[in-house]
Each structure stands twice: as C-alpha cells, then as structure tokens.
Amino acid sequence: MKITSIYDKYFQKSKIFLYPLLDIKRGTSVVPQETYIAWNEYIKPEDMKLVTLYTRRNDTMYKNFEEKVLLKHPRLTDYWIVNEEKAVFVFDFQDTNWDWEHFINGSYSLLSLKTKEKIQNFFQKNSGNALYVESYLYPDRHFKTYADILNVNYNLIKSVGELCDVPDLNKETLQLEKANLENIDNSKINY
C-alpha cells in the first residue's frame, strides 16, 4: 500500500495519538463515539486527561466491556452518565508529560519510542490508516511522498518537519454541560 493522497479534513488527533495508549484492543464492537482532550471549563488540555464519549448499549457485549474494561481501567478518573444512550469516561495521562506536550504541540515525530510502538500496534499493518499513522510518527521517511502529492519543494516539507497538523483545541473539546449529567459514585470504580 502507498500513500496517494492526504487527509484534507480534520480528524480527532486524540483518537489517533492518545486513545491507543489505553491499551484497549482494537476490533471490539465497543468504541468511543469520539475522544477529546478537554471538556468545556471542567477539563483543560493542561490537565492531561483523555475524555471519551461512548454510546451506551443494553447488549451483553457492551455491559461486559463497560464493567470489565472501562470501569476497571487503571487510568480511569471519572465516569458520567449523560443519558440512556451516552456516557463519558475520563482517563488520566499525567504520567506522560513528555508525550502529552509533544502531542499538544503537534510534534508527533518526537513522541517516545514506546508511545509510537503502542500507536502503531493499535493500527495494525493491514489497516487503511496504518501507513498514514506511520507517516505522522516518522515523517522523515515520507517527506518525498508528501512533497510529490502536494506538488511542493521537498525542502519545504522537510523544514516543516511534521506531516500532520496540530490538534484543534476547539474540535478536541467536548461541548456538554455537566449539569445534565449524573455522576457515578467513584467508590464503585475499581482503580
């Protein structure tokens, strides 16, 4: 497979670069509707939290996943039920200062090797996104390809250094009022 075009629409950077760090196996039918790094005035990017919005279901697969994976996740710090169909799970990334700073700055090529490996392992080699993700993590391997696609000078692409734009903090912020939510008793969460 070869990169023949670039993404020209925004995609959630937190879903590509942070969600894989939760070590939740890809391929399950339970995936977040969306991921964020902020939530209105409640959580700011500097808090180093990944905010995930899940569509709740009544089937056994979802209930087991919520109980055994999400609610027992070691990074889980908070869980809010929005309504019958939605829930918000907040995960702490404060132990990843180095990687978090590089993520916020859009310096994906400077992420730690361990973080890059987790991200790449999440996007298995055969998936459609794997090559794009690899180009964001190791841009020097792909400068020529991107220069050709964009019809720009190789040295210009190389001088920019990164092949993926920085996170858009507006799009990476969940717009949902907590006043409408029911907070679950944190004592029921197994950390």
PyMOL CGO cylinders between C-alpha atoms (Angstrom):
from pymol import cmd
from pymol.cgo import CYLINDER

trace = [
    CYLINDER, 0.00, 0.00, 0.00, 1.17, 3.50, -0.82, 0.3, 1, 1, 1, 1, 1, 1,
    CYLINDER, 1.17, 3.50, -0.82, 0.07, 6.98, 0.28, 0.3, 1, 1, 1, 1, 1, 1,
    CYLINDER, 0.07, 6.98, 0.28, -1.51, 8.63, -2.76, 0.3, 1, 1, 1, 1, 1, 1,
    CYLINDER, -1.51, 8.63, -2.76, -3.45, 11.47, -1.12, 0.3, 1, 1, 1, 1, 1, 1,
    CYLINDER, -3.45, 11.47, -1.12, -3.56, 13.33, 2.16, 0.3, 1, 1, 1, 1, 1, 1,
    CYLINDER, -3.56, 13.33, 2.16, -6.38, 13.88, 4.59, 0.3, 1, 1, 1, 1, 1, 1,
    CYLINDER, -6.38, 13.88, 4.59, -7.78, 17.33, 3.90, 0.3, 1, 1, 1, 1, 1, 1,
    CYLINDER, -7.78, 17.33, 3.90, -10.45, 17.26, 6.62, 0.3, 1, 1, 1, 1, 1, 1,
    CYLINDER, -10.45, 17.26, 6.62, -9.83, 17.47, 10.33, 0.3, 1, 1, 1, 1, 1, 1,
    CYLINDER, -9.83, 17.47, 10.33, -9.74, 14.22, 12.30, 0.3, 1, 1, 1, 1, 1, 1,
    CYLINDER, -9.74, 14.22, 12.30, -9.59, 13.83, 16.07, 0.3, 1, 1, 1, 1, 1, 1,
    CYLINDER, -9.59, 13.83, 16.07, -5.91, 13.75, 16.95, 0.3, 1, 1, 1, 1, 1, 1,
    CYLINDER, -5.91, 13.75, 16.95, -6.75, 12.38, 20.41, 0.3, 1, 1, 1, 1, 1, 1,
    CYLINDER, -6.75, 12.38, 20.41, -8.34, 9.33, 18.80, 0.3, 1, 1, 1, 1, 1, 1,
    CYLINDER, -8.34, 9.33, 18.80, -5.22, 8.61, 16.72, 0.3, 1, 1, 1, 1, 1, 1,
    CYLINDER, -5.22, 8.61, 16.72, -2.44, 9.51, 19.16, 0.3, 1, 1, 1, 1, 1, 1,
    CYLINDER, -2.44, 9.51, 19.16, -3.92, 9.08, 22.67, 0.3, 1, 1, 1, 1, 1, 1,
    CYLINDER, -3.92, 9.08, 22.67, -6.72, 6.51, 22.62, 0.3, 1, 1, 1, 1, 1, 1,
    CYLINDER, -6.72, 6.51, 22.62, -4.32, 3.70, 21.55, 0.3, 1, 1, 1, 1, 1, 1,
    CYLINDER, -4.32, 3.70, 21.55, -2.32, 4.37, 24.73, 0.3, 1, 1, 1, 1, 1, 1,
    CYLINDER, -2.32, 4.37, 24.73, -5.20, 2.99, 26.80, 0.3, 1, 1, 1, 1, 1, 1,
    CYLINDER, -5.20, 2.99, 26.80, -4.18, -0.48, 25.55, 0.3, 1, 1, 1, 1, 1, 1,
    CYLINDER, -4.18, -0.48, 25.55, -7.78, -1.32, 24.67, 0.3, 1, 1, 1, 1, 1, 1,
    CYLINDER, -7.78, -1.32, 24.67, -7.66, -3.89, 21.91, 0.3, 1, 1, 1, 1, 1, 1,
    CYLINDER, -7.66, -3.89, 21.91, -8.82, -2.80, 18.51, 0.3, 1, 1, 1, 1, 1, 1,
    CYLINDER, -8.82, -2.80, 18.51, -11.56, -4.86, 16.91, 0.3, 1, 1, 1, 1, 1, 1,
    CYLINDER, -11.56, -4.86, 16.91, -14.13, -4.76, 19.68, 0.3, 1, 1, 1, 1, 1, 1,
    CYLINDER, -14.13, -4.76, 19.68, -17.59, -3.50, 18.76, 0.3, 1, 1, 1, 1, 1, 1,
    CYLINDER, -17.59, -3.50, 18.76, -17.39, -1.09, 21.69, 0.3, 1, 1, 1, 1, 1, 1,
    CYLINDER, -17.39, -1.09, 21.69, -15.50, 2.01, 20.63, 0.3, 1, 1, 1, 1, 1, 1,
    CYLINDER, -15.50, 2.01, 20.63, -15.86, 5.62, 21.69, 0.3, 1, 1, 1, 1, 1, 1,
    CYLINDER, -15.86, 5.62, 21.69, -18.17, 7.77, 19.64, 0.3, 1, 1, 1, 1, 1, 1,
    CYLINDER, -18.17, 7.77, 19.64, -15.48, 10.41, 19.98, 0.3, 1, 1, 1, 1, 1, 1,
    CYLINDER, -15.48, 10.41, 19.98, -12.44, 11.37, 22.04, 0.3, 1, 1, 1, 1, 1, 1,
    CYLINDER, -12.44, 11.37, 22.04, -11.35, 14.76, 23.38, 0.3, 1, 1, 1, 1, 1, 1,
    CYLINDER, -11.35, 14.76, 23.38, -8.62, 16.40, 25.46, 0.3, 1, 1, 1, 1, 1, 1,
    CYLINDER, -8.62, 16.40, 25.46, -10.87, 18.97, 27.09, 0.3, 1, 1, 1, 1, 1, 1,
    CYLINDER, -10.87, 18.97, 27.09, -14.43, 19.35, 28.34, 0.3, 1, 1, 1, 1, 1, 1,
    CYLINDER, -14.43, 19.35, 28.34, -15.89, 22.85, 28.45, 0.3, 1, 1, 1, 1, 1, 1,
    CYLINDER, -15.89, 22.85, 28.45, -14.46, 24.59, 31.53, 0.3, 1, 1, 1, 1, 1, 1,
    CYLINDER, -14.46, 24.59, 31.53, -14.24, 21.33, 33.53, 0.3, 1, 1, 1, 1, 1, 1,
    CYLINDER, -14.24, 21.33, 33.53, -11.17, 19.77, 31.92, 0.3, 1, 1, 1, 1, 1, 1,
    CYLINDER, -11.17, 19.77, 31.92, -8.47, 21.74, 30.10, 0.3, 1, 1, 1, 1, 1, 1,
    CYLINDER, -8.47, 21.74, 30.10, -5.75, 20.34, 27.82, 0.3, 1, 1, 1, 1, 1, 1,
    CYLINDER, -5.75, 20.34, 27.82, -3.13, 21.04, 30.50, 0.3, 1, 1, 1, 1, 1, 1,
    CYLINDER, -3.13, 21.04, 30.50, -4.99, 18.65, 32.87, 0.3, 1, 1, 1, 1, 1, 1,
    CYLINDER, -4.99, 18.65, 32.87, -3.66, 15.79, 30.70, 0.3, 1, 1, 1, 1, 1, 1,
    CYLINDER, -3.66, 15.79, 30.70, -6.96, 13.89, 30.53, 0.3, 1, 1, 1, 1, 1, 1,
    CYLINDER, -6.96, 13.89, 30.53, -8.47, 11.93, 27.68, 0.3, 1, 1, 1, 1, 1, 1,
    CYLINDER, -8.47, 11.93, 27.68, -12.23, 12.42, 27.58, 0.3, 1, 1, 1, 1, 1, 1,
    CYLINDER, -12.23, 12.42, 27.58, -14.12, 9.67, 25.76, 0.3, 1, 1, 1, 1, 1, 1,
    CYLINDER, -14.12, 9.67, 25.76, -17.77, 9.75, 24.80, 0.3, 1, 1, 1, 1, 1, 1,
    CYLINDER, -17.77, 9.75, 24.80, -19.35, 6.30, 24.45, 0.3, 1, 1, 1, 1, 1, 1,
    CYLINDER, -19.35, 6.30, 24.45, -22.71, 5.28, 23.09, 0.3, 1, 1, 1, 1, 1, 1,
    CYLINDER, -22.71, 5.28, 23.09, -24.23, 3.05, 25.76, 0.3, 1, 1, 1, 1, 1, 1,
    CYLINDER, -24.23, 3.05, 25.76, -25.96, -0.14, 24.72, 0.3, 1, 1, 1, 1, 1, 1,
    CYLINDER, -25.96, -0.14, 24.72, -28.07, -2.70, 26.52, 0.3, 1, 1, 1, 1, 1, 1,
    CYLINDER, -28.07, -2.70, 26.52, -26.42, -5.76, 24.99, 0.3, 1, 1, 1, 1, 1, 1,
    CYLINDER, -26.42, -5.76, 24.99, -24.21, -8.11, 26.99, 0.3, 1, 1, 1, 1, 1, 1,
    CYLINDER, -24.21, -8.11, 26.99, -21.09, -7.28, 24.99, 0.3, 1, 1, 1, 1, 1, 1,
    CYLINDER, -21.09, -7.28, 24.99, -21.31, -3.58, 25.86, 0.3, 1, 1, 1, 1, 1, 1,
    CYLINDER, -21.31, -3.58, 25.86, -22.20, -4.18, 29.51, 0.3, 1, 1, 1, 1, 1, 1,
    CYLINDER, -22.20, -4.18, 29.51, -19.28, -6.59, 29.94, 0.3, 1, 1, 1, 1, 1, 1,
    CYLINDER, -19.28, -6.59, 29.94, -16.89, -4.18, 28.22, 0.3, 1, 1, 1, 1, 1, 1,
    CYLINDER, -16.89, -4.18, 28.22, -18.02, -1.26, 30.35, 0.3, 1, 1, 1, 1, 1, 1,
    CYLINDER, -18.02, -1.26, 30.35, -17.77, -3.28, 33.57, 0.3, 1, 1, 1, 1, 1, 1,
    CYLINDER, -17.77, -3.28, 33.57, -14.56, -5.22, 32.89, 0.3, 1, 1, 1, 1, 1, 1,
    CYLINDER, -14.56, -5.22, 32.89, -12.55, -2.84, 30.71, 0.3, 1, 1, 1, 1, 1, 1,
    CYLINDER, -12.55, -2.84, 30.71, -13.69, 0.76, 31.10, 0.3, 1, 1, 1, 1, 1, 1,
    CYLINDER, -13.69, 0.76, 31.10, -14.69, 0.86, 34.77, 0.3, 1, 1, 1, 1, 1, 1,
    CYLINDER, -14.69, 0.86, 34.77, -11.64, -1.15, 35.83, 0.3, 1, 1, 1, 1, 1, 1,
    CYLINDER, -11.64, -1.15, 35.83, -9.16, 0.72, 33.67, 0.3, 1, 1, 1, 1, 1, 1,
    CYLINDER, -9.16, 0.72, 33.67, -6.15, 1.94, 35.69, 0.3, 1, 1, 1, 1, 1, 1,
    CYLINDER, -6.15, 1.94, 35.69, -6.26, 5.38, 34.04, 0.3, 1, 1, 1, 1, 1, 1,
    CYLINDER, -6.26, 5.38, 34.04, -9.97, 5.97, 34.71, 0.3, 1, 1, 1, 1, 1, 1,
    CYLINDER, -9.97, 5.97, 34.71, -10.57, 9.02, 36.89, 0.3, 1, 1, 1, 1, 1, 1,
    CYLINDER, -10.57, 9.02, 36.89, -14.24, 9.77, 36.31, 0.3, 1, 1, 1, 1, 1, 1,
    CYLINDER, -14.24, 9.77, 36.31, -17.37, 8.35, 34.74, 0.3, 1, 1, 1, 1, 1, 1,
    CYLINDER, -17.37, 8.35, 34.74, -20.52, 10.29, 33.94, 0.3, 1, 1, 1, 1, 1, 1,
    CYLINDER, -20.52, 10.29, 33.94, -23.81, 9.03, 32.55, 0.3, 1, 1, 1, 1, 1, 1,
    CYLINDER, -23.81, 9.03, 32.55, -25.14, 11.60, 30.11, 0.3, 1, 1, 1, 1, 1, 1,
    CYLINDER, -25.14, 11.60, 30.11, -28.42, 9.84, 29.43, 0.3, 1, 1, 1, 1, 1, 1,
    CYLINDER, -28.42, 9.84, 29.43, -29.66, 6.36, 28.50, 0.3, 1, 1, 1, 1, 1, 1,
    CYLINDER, -29.66, 6.36, 28.50, -27.57, 6.43, 25.31, 0.3, 1, 1, 1, 1, 1, 1,
    CYLINDER, -27.57, 6.43, 25.31, -24.34, 8.23, 26.27, 0.3, 1, 1, 1, 1, 1, 1,
    CYLINDER, -24.34, 8.23, 26.27, -21.61, 8.05, 28.90, 0.3, 1, 1, 1, 1, 1, 1,
    CYLINDER, -21.61, 8.05, 28.90, -18.37, 9.97, 29.41, 0.3, 1, 1, 1, 1, 1, 1,
    CYLINDER, -18.37, 9.97, 29.41, -15.23, 8.22, 30.68, 0.3, 1, 1, 1, 1, 1, 1,
    CYLINDER, -15.23, 8.22, 30.68, -12.23, 10.36, 31.67, 0.3, 1, 1, 1, 1, 1, 1,
    CYLINDER, -12.23, 10.36, 31.67, -8.72, 8.88, 31.70, 0.3, 1, 1, 1, 1, 1, 1,
    CYLINDER, -8.72, 8.88, 31.70, -5.63, 10.38, 33.33, 0.3, 1, 1, 1, 1, 1, 1,
    CYLINDER, -5.63, 10.38, 33.33, -2.42, 10.86, 31.34, 0.3, 1, 1, 1, 1, 1, 1,
    CYLINDER, -2.42, 10.86, 31.34, -0.45, 12.94, 33.85, 0.3, 1, 1, 1, 1, 1, 1,
    CYLINDER, -0.45, 12.94, 33.85, 2.34, 10.36, 33.90, 0.3, 1, 1, 1, 1, 1, 1,
    CYLINDER, 2.34, 10.36, 33.90, 3.03, 11.05, 30.21, 0.3, 1, 1, 1, 1, 1, 1,
    CYLINDER, 3.03, 11.05, 30.21, 4.22, 14.67, 30.46, 0.3, 1, 1, 1, 1, 1, 1,
    CYLINDER, 4.22, 14.67, 30.46, 6.79, 14.33, 27.66, 0.3, 1, 1, 1, 1, 1, 1,
    CYLINDER, 6.79, 14.33, 27.66, 4.42, 12.71, 25.19, 0.3, 1, 1, 1, 1, 1, 1,
    CYLINDER, 4.42, 12.71, 25.19, 1.46, 14.90, 26.17, 0.3, 1, 1, 1, 1, 1, 1,
    CYLINDER, 1.46, 14.90, 26.17, 3.45, 18.09, 25.47, 0.3, 1, 1, 1, 1, 1, 1,
    CYLINDER, 3.45, 18.09, 25.47, 4.58, 16.81, 22.10, 0.3, 1, 1, 1, 1, 1, 1,
    CYLINDER, 4.58, 16.81, 22.10, 1.02, 15.76, 21.28, 0.3, 1, 1, 1, 1, 1, 1,
    CYLINDER, 1.02, 15.76, 21.28, -0.40, 19.21, 22.19, 0.3, 1, 1, 1, 1, 1, 1,
    CYLINDER, -0.40, 19.21, 22.19, 2.29, 20.90, 20.09, 0.3, 1, 1, 1, 1, 1, 1,
    CYLINDER, 2.29, 20.90, 20.09, 1.68, 18.61, 17.11, 0.3, 1, 1, 1, 1, 1, 1,
    CYLINDER, 1.68, 18.61, 17.11, 5.22, 17.22, 17.37, 0.3, 1, 1, 1, 1, 1, 1,
    CYLINDER, 5.22, 17.22, 17.37, 4.16, 13.63, 16.79, 0.3, 1, 1, 1, 1, 1, 1,
    CYLINDER, 4.16, 13.63, 16.79, 7.58, 12.63, 15.49, 0.3, 1, 1, 1, 1, 1, 1,
    CYLINDER, 7.58, 12.63, 15.49, 9.03, 13.49, 18.93, 0.3, 1, 1, 1, 1, 1, 1,
    CYLINDER, 9.03, 13.49, 18.93, 6.78, 11.10, 20.86, 0.3, 1, 1, 1, 1, 1, 1,
    CYLINDER, 6.78, 11.10, 20.86, 8.68, 8.47, 22.81, 0.3, 1, 1, 1, 1, 1, 1,
    CYLINDER, 8.68, 8.47, 22.81, 9.53, 5.22, 21.07, 0.3, 1, 1, 1, 1, 1, 1,
    CYLINDER, 9.53, 5.22, 21.07, 7.29, 3.28, 23.49, 0.3, 1, 1, 1, 1, 1, 1,
    CYLINDER, 7.29, 3.28, 23.49, 4.34, 5.54, 22.67, 0.3, 1, 1, 1, 1, 1, 1,
    CYLINDER, 4.34, 5.54, 22.67, 4.97, 5.29, 18.94, 0.3, 1, 1, 1, 1, 1, 1,
    CYLINDER, 4.97, 5.29, 18.94, 5.06, 1.50, 19.19, 0.3, 1, 1, 1, 1, 1, 1,
    CYLINDER, 5.06, 1.50, 19.19, 1.74, 1.39, 21.06, 0.3, 1, 1, 1, 1, 1, 1,
    CYLINDER, 1.74, 1.39, 21.06, 0.12, 3.63, 18.47, 0.3, 1, 1, 1, 1, 1, 1,
    CYLINDER, 0.12, 3.63, 18.47, 1.47, 1.60, 15.56, 0.3, 1, 1, 1, 1, 1, 1,
    CYLINDER, 1.47, 1.60, 15.56, 0.47, -1.69, 17.16, 0.3, 1, 1, 1, 1, 1, 1,
    CYLINDER, 0.47, -1.69, 17.16, -3.05, -0.36, 17.57, 0.3, 1, 1, 1, 1, 1, 1,
    CYLINDER, -3.05, -0.36, 17.57, -3.24, 0.48, 13.87, 0.3, 1, 1, 1, 1, 1, 1,
    CYLINDER, -3.24, 0.48, 13.87, -2.27, -2.93, 12.58, 0.3, 1, 1, 1, 1, 1, 1,
    CYLINDER, -2.27, -2.93, 12.58, -0.11, -3.02, 9.49, 0.3, 1, 1, 1, 1, 1, 1,
    CYLINDER, -0.11, -3.02, 9.49, -3.02, -4.05, 7.26, 0.3, 1, 1, 1, 1, 1, 1,
    CYLINDER, -3.02, -4.05, 7.26, -5.41, -1.29, 8.28, 0.3, 1, 1, 1, 1, 1, 1,
    CYLINDER, -5.41, -1.29, 8.28, -6.06, 1.59, 5.92, 0.3, 1, 1, 1, 1, 1, 1,
    CYLINDER, -6.06, 1.59, 5.92, -4.79, 4.13, 8.42, 0.3, 1, 1, 1, 1, 1, 1,
    CYLINDER, -4.79, 4.13, 8.42, -1.56, 2.36, 9.37, 0.3, 1, 1, 1, 1, 1, 1,
    CYLINDER, -1.56, 2.36, 9.37, 0.62, 3.95, 6.69, 0.3, 1, 1, 1, 1, 1, 1,
    CYLINDER, 0.62, 3.95, 6.69, -0.74, 7.43, 7.38, 0.3, 1, 1, 1, 1, 1, 1,
    CYLINDER, -0.74, 7.43, 7.38, -0.15, 7.00, 11.11, 0.3, 1, 1, 1, 1, 1, 1,
    CYLINDER, -0.15, 7.00, 11.11, 3.37, 5.79, 10.41, 0.3, 1, 1, 1, 1, 1, 1,
    CYLINDER, 3.37, 5.79, 10.41, 3.99, 8.87, 8.26, 0.3, 1, 1, 1, 1, 1, 1,
    CYLINDER, 3.99, 8.87, 8.26, 2.92, 11.12, 11.15, 0.3, 1, 1, 1, 1, 1, 1,
    CYLINDER, 2.92, 11.12, 11.15, 5.18, 9.33, 13.63, 0.3, 1, 1, 1, 1, 1, 1,
    CYLINDER, 5.18, 9.33, 13.63, 8.18, 9.01, 11.28, 0.3, 1, 1, 1, 1, 1, 1,
    CYLINDER, 8.18, 9.01, 11.28, 7.75, 11.88, 8.80, 0.3, 1, 1, 1, 1, 1, 1,
    CYLINDER, 7.75, 11.88, 8.80, 11.34, 11.79, 7.54, 0.3, 1, 1, 1, 1, 1, 1,
    CYLINDER, 11.34, 11.79, 7.54, 10.50, 8.52, 5.77, 0.3, 1, 1, 1, 1, 1, 1,
    CYLINDER, 10.50, 8.52, 5.77, 7.67, 10.21, 3.89, 0.3, 1, 1, 1, 1, 1, 1,
    CYLINDER, 7.67, 10.21, 3.89, 8.77, 13.77, 3.05, 0.3, 1, 1, 1, 1, 1, 1,
    CYLINDER, 8.77, 13.77, 3.05, 9.24, 12.96, -0.64, 0.3, 1, 1, 1, 1, 1, 1,
    CYLINDER, 9.24, 12.96, -0.64, 5.83, 11.29, -0.94, 0.3, 1, 1, 1, 1, 1, 1,
    CYLINDER, 5.83, 11.29, -0.94, 4.07, 14.27, 0.65, 0.3, 1, 1, 1, 1, 1, 1,
    CYLINDER, 4.07, 14.27, 0.65, 6.08, 16.77, -1.40, 0.3, 1, 1, 1, 1, 1, 1,
    CYLINDER, 6.08, 16.77, -1.40, 5.03, 14.94, -4.57, 0.3, 1, 1, 1, 1, 1, 1,
    CYLINDER, 5.03, 14.94, -4.57, 1.37, 14.74, -3.55, 0.3, 1, 1, 1, 1, 1, 1,
    CYLINDER, 1.37, 14.74, -3.55, 1.25, 18.41, -2.58, 0.3, 1, 1, 1, 1, 1, 1,
    CYLINDER, 1.25, 18.41, -2.58, 3.41, 19.43, -5.53, 0.3, 1, 1, 1, 1, 1, 1,
    CYLINDER, 3.41, 19.43, -5.53, 5.76, 21.44, -3.32, 0.3, 1, 1, 1, 1, 1, 1,
    CYLINDER, 5.76, 21.44, -3.32, 9.50, 21.52, -2.82, 0.3, 1, 1, 1, 1, 1, 1,
    CYLINDER, 9.50, 21.52, -2.82, 10.94, 18.64, -0.78, 0.3, 1, 1, 1, 1, 1, 1,
    CYLINDER, 10.94, 18.64, -0.78, 13.00, 21.06, 1.35, 0.3, 1, 1, 1, 1, 1, 1,
    CYLINDER, 13.00, 21.06, 1.35, 9.84, 22.97, 2.27, 0.3, 1, 1, 1, 1, 1, 1,
    CYLINDER, 9.84, 22.97, 2.27, 8.15, 19.81, 3.58, 0.3, 1, 1, 1, 1, 1, 1,
    CYLINDER, 8.15, 19.81, 3.58, 11.35, 18.82, 5.37, 0.3, 1, 1, 1, 1, 1, 1,
    CYLINDER, 11.35, 18.82, 5.37, 11.62, 22.26, 7.01, 0.3, 1, 1, 1, 1, 1, 1,
    CYLINDER, 11.62, 22.26, 7.01, 8.10, 21.94, 8.41, 0.3, 1, 1, 1, 1, 1, 1,
    CYLINDER, 8.10, 21.94, 8.41, 9.10, 18.59, 9.89, 0.3, 1, 1, 1, 1, 1, 1,
    CYLINDER, 9.10, 18.59, 9.89, 5.66, 17.23, 10.76, 0.3, 1, 1, 1, 1, 1, 1,
    CYLINDER, 5.66, 17.23, 10.76, 3.16, 15.77, 8.31, 0.3, 1, 1, 1, 1, 1, 1,
    CYLINDER, 3.16, 15.77, 8.31, 0.07, 16.10, 10.48, 0.3, 1, 1, 1, 1, 1, 1,
    CYLINDER, 0.07, 16.10, 10.48, -1.44, 19.31, 11.81, 0.3, 1, 1, 1, 1, 1, 1,
    CYLINDER, -1.44, 19.31, 11.81, -1.65, 20.18, 15.50, 0.3, 1, 1, 1, 1, 1, 1,
    CYLINDER, -1.65, 20.18, 15.50, -4.76, 19.30, 17.48, 0.3, 1, 1, 1, 1, 1, 1,
    CYLINDER, -4.76, 19.30, 17.48, -7.55, 21.85, 17.03, 0.3, 1, 1, 1, 1, 1, 1,
    CYLINDER, -7.55, 21.85, 17.03, -8.40, 22.61, 20.65, 0.3, 1, 1, 1, 1, 1, 1,
    CYLINDER, -8.40, 22.61, 20.65, -11.94, 23.68, 19.74, 0.3, 1, 1, 1, 1, 1, 1,
    CYLINDER, -11.94, 23.68, 19.74, -12.65, 20.38, 17.99, 0.3, 1, 1, 1, 1, 1, 1,
    CYLINDER, -12.65, 20.38, 17.99, -10.85, 18.43, 20.71, 0.3, 1, 1, 1, 1, 1, 1,
    CYLINDER, -10.85, 18.43, 20.71, -13.16, 19.90, 23.40, 0.3, 1, 1, 1, 1, 1, 1,
    CYLINDER, -13.16, 19.90, 23.40, -16.35, 18.12, 24.39, 0.3, 1, 1, 1, 1, 1, 1,
    CYLINDER, -16.35, 18.12, 24.39, -19.22, 20.59, 24.41, 0.3, 1, 1, 1, 1, 1, 1,
    CYLINDER, -19.22, 20.59, 24.41, -21.57, 19.15, 27.01, 0.3, 1, 1, 1, 1, 1, 1,
    CYLINDER, -21.57, 19.15, 27.01, -22.82, 20.66, 30.26, 0.3, 1, 1, 1, 1, 1, 1,
    CYLINDER, -22.82, 20.66, 30.26, -22.18, 18.63, 33.39, 0.3, 1, 1, 1, 1, 1, 1,
    CYLINDER, -22.18, 18.63, 33.39, -25.37, 19.97, 34.96, 0.3, 1, 1, 1, 1, 1, 1,
    CYLINDER, -25.37, 19.97, 34.96, -27.29, 17.48, 32.84, 0.3, 1, 1, 1, 1, 1, 1,
    CYLINDER, -27.29, 17.48, 32.84, -25.23, 14.52, 33.95, 0.3, 1, 1, 1, 1, 1, 1,
    CYLINDER, -25.23, 14.52, 33.95, -25.46, 12.03, 36.78, 0.3, 1, 1, 1, 1, 1, 1,
    CYLINDER, -25.46, 12.03, 36.78, -22.08, 11.46, 38.42, 0.3, 1, 1, 1, 1, 1, 1,
    CYLINDER, -22.08, 11.46, 38.42, -21.45, 7.85, 39.39, 0.3, 1, 1, 1, 1, 1, 1,
    CYLINDER, -21.45, 7.85, 39.39, -20.13, 7.19, 42.89, 0.3, 1, 1, 1, 1, 1, 1,
    CYLINDER, -20.13, 7.19, 42.89, -16.35, 6.93, 42.44, 0.3, 1, 1, 1, 1, 1, 1,
    CYLINDER, -16.35, 6.93, 42.44, -16.16, 4.38, 45.24, 0.3, 1, 1, 1, 1, 1, 1,
    CYLINDER, -16.16, 4.38, 45.24, -17.76, 1.88, 42.85, 0.3, 1, 1, 1, 1, 1, 1,
    CYLINDER, -17.76, 1.88, 42.85, -14.91, 2.27, 40.38, 0.3, 1, 1, 1, 1, 1, 1,
    CYLINDER, -14.91, 2.27, 40.38, -12.06, -0.20, 40.79, 0.3, 1, 1, 1, 1, 1, 1,
    CYLINDER, -12.06, -0.20, 40.79, -8.81, 1.66, 40.07, 0.3, 1, 1, 1, 1, 1, 1,
]
cmd.load_cgo(trace, "trace")
